[in-house]
Amino acid sequence: MDAIASRIIKARQYAAERDKRLWFNTFKVKIQGEHSDHYVCYDQGAWDCDCEEFQRRSICAHVMAMEEILGEAVEPAMLPIPG
């Protein structure tokens, strides 16, 4: 088997086993909102978003969307305790 074919097989294996092989440490992503774009950042388990909702409540639809997309590859945002 040539080197390229071997790499393709390994890449497919990694992608298929992403729940036990893939974890994000840091990223920044732009989400196109209904009214404007928003930037979501993730750094070592800490989430941030530039939207007003996140600034008030430490959670927002943008962060929740990224959690749903990335699944177990990221630590979930801590939900604020009502009080």
C-alpha positions as CSV (number, residue, x, y, z in Angstrom):
1,M,0.0,0.0,0.0
2,D,1.5,3.4,-0.9
3,A,2.0,6.2,1.6
4,I,-0.9,8.3,0.4
5,A,-3.4,5.5,0.6
6,S,-2.2,4.7,4.1
7,R,-2.7,8.3,5.2
8,I,-6.2,8.4,3.8
9,I,-7.1,5.3,5.7
10,K,-5.6,6.7,8.9
11,A,-7.5,10.0,8.4
12,R,-10.8,8.2,7.9
13,Q,-10.1,6.2,11.1
14,Y,-9.4,9.4,13.1
15,A,-12.6,11.0,11.7
16,A,-14.7,7.9,12.6
17,E,-13.2,7.8,16.1
18,R,-13.4,11.5,16.8
19,D,-15.2,11.0,20.1
20,K,-12.0,9.4,21.5
21,R,-9.3,11.1,19.4
22,L,-10.3,14.7,19.0
23,W,-10.4,17.5,21.6
24,F,-10.3,21.2,21.0
25,N,-8.0,23.4,23.1
26,T,-8.5,26.9,21.6
27,F,-10.4,28.3,18.7
28,K,-12.3,31.4,17.5
29,V,-15.2,31.1,15.1
30,K,-17.5,33.7,13.5
31,I,-21.2,32.8,13.5
32,Q,-23.5,34.7,11.2
33,G,-26.4,35.8,13.3
34,E,-29.8,37.0,12.1
35,H,-28.9,40.6,12.7
36,S,-25.1,40.6,12.9
37,D,-22.0,38.4,13.1
38,H,-20.8,37.2,16.5
39,Y,-17.4,35.7,17.5
40,V,-17.3,32.7,19.8
41,C,-14.0,31.9,21.5
42,Y,-13.0,28.7,23.3
43,D,-9.9,28.5,25.4
44,Q,-9.0,25.5,27.6
45,G,-12.6,24.9,28.6
46,A,-13.6,28.6,28.9
47,W,-16.2,30.0,26.5
48,D,-16.7,33.6,25.4
49,C,-19.0,35.3,23.0
50,D,-19.2,39.0,22.0
51,C,-23.0,39.1,22.1
52,E,-25.1,40.9,24.8
53,E,-26.7,37.7,26.0
54,F,-23.4,36.1,26.8
55,Q,-22.2,39.2,28.5
56,R,-25.3,39.2,30.8
57,R,-25.7,35.5,31.4
58,S,-22.5,33.7,30.4
59,I,-24.4,31.6,28.0
60,C,-26.0,32.2,24.6
61,A,-27.4,30.5,21.5
62,H,-24.0,31.0,19.7
63,V,-22.1,29.0,22.4
64,M,-24.9,26.4,22.6
65,A,-24.7,25.9,18.8
66,M,-21.0,25.4,18.9
67,E,-21.4,22.9,21.8
68,E,-24.0,21.0,19.7
69,I,-21.8,21.0,16.6
70,L,-18.6,19.9,18.4
71,G,-20.1,17.5,21.0
72,E,-17.7,15.9,23.4
73,A,-14.7,17.5,21.7
74,V,-15.2,20.5,24.0
75,E,-16.1,21.1,27.6
76,P,-19.6,22.4,28.0
77,A,-20.2,26.0,29.1
78,M,-21.1,26.3,32.7
79,L,-24.8,27.3,33.1
80,P,-25.3,30.2,35.4
81,I,-27.0,29.3,38.7
82,P,-30.3,31.2,39.0
83,G,-30.5,33.5,42.0
